[in-house]
Amino acid sequence: MWSTSLSLLALLGSTLAIPNPKISSIRRPGWRPNARRRDLPTDSTDTSSSSPTTTAPKHNIWNSLSNDEAADVIGFLHSRDDLNLTAVEDAGAWDNTILVVDLLAPNKTDALSYMDGEGEKPDRWAIASMLFGATEEPYAQDWVVGPIPITNNSVYYPYTFGTHAPDAKIRVYDIDDHYSLFTDTALEMKDVINDLLNATIENDDDLGSTFDIWGIDPLWHETDENGNDRVIDWVGFWRIPETLQMNHGSINFDGETLLPQGLYMQFDITGRDSSKWFLMGILYGDEYYQSVDEFRSAWKASSFEKYTPNMPGKWINTDQTGKKLCLEEEAPPMSVQPGGQRFKVDEDNKYVEWMDFTFYLTFTRDTGMRLYDIRYKGQRIIYELGLQEAIAHYAGNDPVQSGTSYMDTYYGFGPYAFSQVPGYDMPLYAYCVNTSFHASEISRSHRCGISIFESDLNHPIQRHSTSSYVSVTKGIALTVRSISTVGNYDYNFDYNFYMDGTIETIVRASGYIQSAYYAKNDEYGYHIHDGLSGSMHDHALNYKVDFDILGTNNTLVKHVIEPITKEYKWFNGTRNTMHMVRKEVESEDDGKMNWSANSQEQVIVVNKDAPNKYGEPRGYKIMPSRGGAGMHLTITNSTNLLNSAGFATHAYYVTKQKDSELRASNAWNDYDTANPLVNFDKFFDGENLVQEDLVMWFNLGMHHVPHTGDLPNTVFTTAQGGMVLTPHNYLLSDPSRQSSQQIRIDYDDGEVGDVYTFDSQQATGQVDLTQISWDPTTYGGDVAVRKFPYDPQNPYADTESIV
Ligand SMILES: [Cu+2]
């Protein structure tokens, strides 16, 4: 993700976000909202003609707020005089507004009572994040609202039990737009800029159409000589790619993050009185100047060293380029679904049944899709599985790279989980789920924000050959996929389900890197284009997996494979060999862990009270499956992230489940990382972990040092990480033997005797490709509904990205 230094409300995915003095800077020239009204989906999901349906055994108590529920919550809050709220549409920086409303997941004990027994369906509650601007010290605050639907019994109060900051408040230090500081300063030194950056800037319009100016995220705090907190913003110049004329309009390839100009400005933006803000300094070529005059004087000197500015061009375009490869234009192999869809969906409850797995889906503004109540062979194995936070932590010899540590839930994975492209992002036959979120008093739905599909892995899950027979089983997986483009990066999130009871969590990254200017920074990345460094950074994406193995009483064990020198009765002397040592993680004091060298520790969540018939505890093992290029932040005690990155210091963690510890992070931690709303480190308070309800938190990620192959976009091939959760002594044998999709061929002396296909049907006949082709002109983007005043009858097409 990259920052635009925009008004914070503007980042919440709403065209109506106000205050928005800087919003024009994130729109390309010529951008116009497309507000055609037509029959558009809002709450409902697409209906696929050949989709077998089912009825969820229970209501999806984790389902996202409906549009009506969100409107109910927003209307209720607006009716409370003490909150002094202003409709987002009419609000300025000195008003109080509602940022986001989302479901507050029910307490787990209540949820289990309902799901597993005769307990009542838990009430629906919401979290409302509000921004209080009508004060000298603005803050964001999370509130609990409910039960919903709103009645006279509904209440609202700060979400103190789920946060660590006093009153569930976090200070907001840049609520007032300060973009004009950047442009005023830039125009003050336009002679220098025009020379160094090869530009022709005379006025605001020239500046706005040539450069974006943005920088560090989160903001810095420094203490002045009187001990006062100063709020510091460092920004750099980024060149806006040129507009390319197409047959029906124009396009700007989104390569701005490849066009840093190497010129940086530092501002003090403390307090709400803009007259007290000031330029602190300018950085160019690793030289620091304390004023525009000092910079200009240096520039006029003959000894001044000038560097190459980064200019747009074909190199940032992602279109096909270069010589066409032999046969490559022919249609490549593709998947078809000859027997129709082989899984069932309860659309209303977002409930899925595939083979021996069942689960519920939900979708939130902060973290996108998540799964609940994942059952295998009728038994819950996971109560909750989902993304918590995604850090992209940069480093560099310039303050903007050094000061960049995005925590992407601030921008949200929900708002940017754009529609998937059939045949490219997913098979043509994939089942689509529309997803909704509610921010800035707009409800927005992504068409096909989640796709669900089966596919052939194109490698068998099992095989064996002998001189007389061969046995092979197809490798088939169900994938649940969502893709969020948060600024420059596209995160592909998959949950794969396999026939052996394994669940795999995968994240892949593509899109544009955020690069750095190449000047005296060899130790922070490679020189990858004219004036460009592939700015090194770490990705750490934290996931929560709340295991419930045969109930909630579980223990995290490590079965360690160790070398040993040992004597045996049957051997004269000692033998150098290995053995297995069983250990338990007994307390949260030991709950922060890294994967062992050479993968010698098997990490398993077991239920010690539920051994199998051989006495071995039944469990699920967790282990990295792909990527392997990094699991947590390299930087320790990050100067940017302070108390907000406790979940990224290790590869994985285990804690005791608490309803007050729902998420490892909070979307608003970015506002004040020293005083976060959720401080993950505080989850660790020495509690017993033996036969308790356990939650694991693991990181996927990579140490990303972009090279020339990251231009123009990073490719998924290597930018990925995965974790498998797999049965371990859980059943008495491999459950994939239940699959009919296997064959055994008996043969002898070149003659086939018998062939067994276990009633699996063979695909026969012709494939009518016209039935599964897709018309790309039907790609529709997102649908929005205004919440306050509520206008559900007039949805309009509106897709917003951070560009
Ligand atoms: Cu990266």
Residues whose N, C-alpha, C, O or C-beta is under 5 A from the ligand:
A	BS01	CU	H704
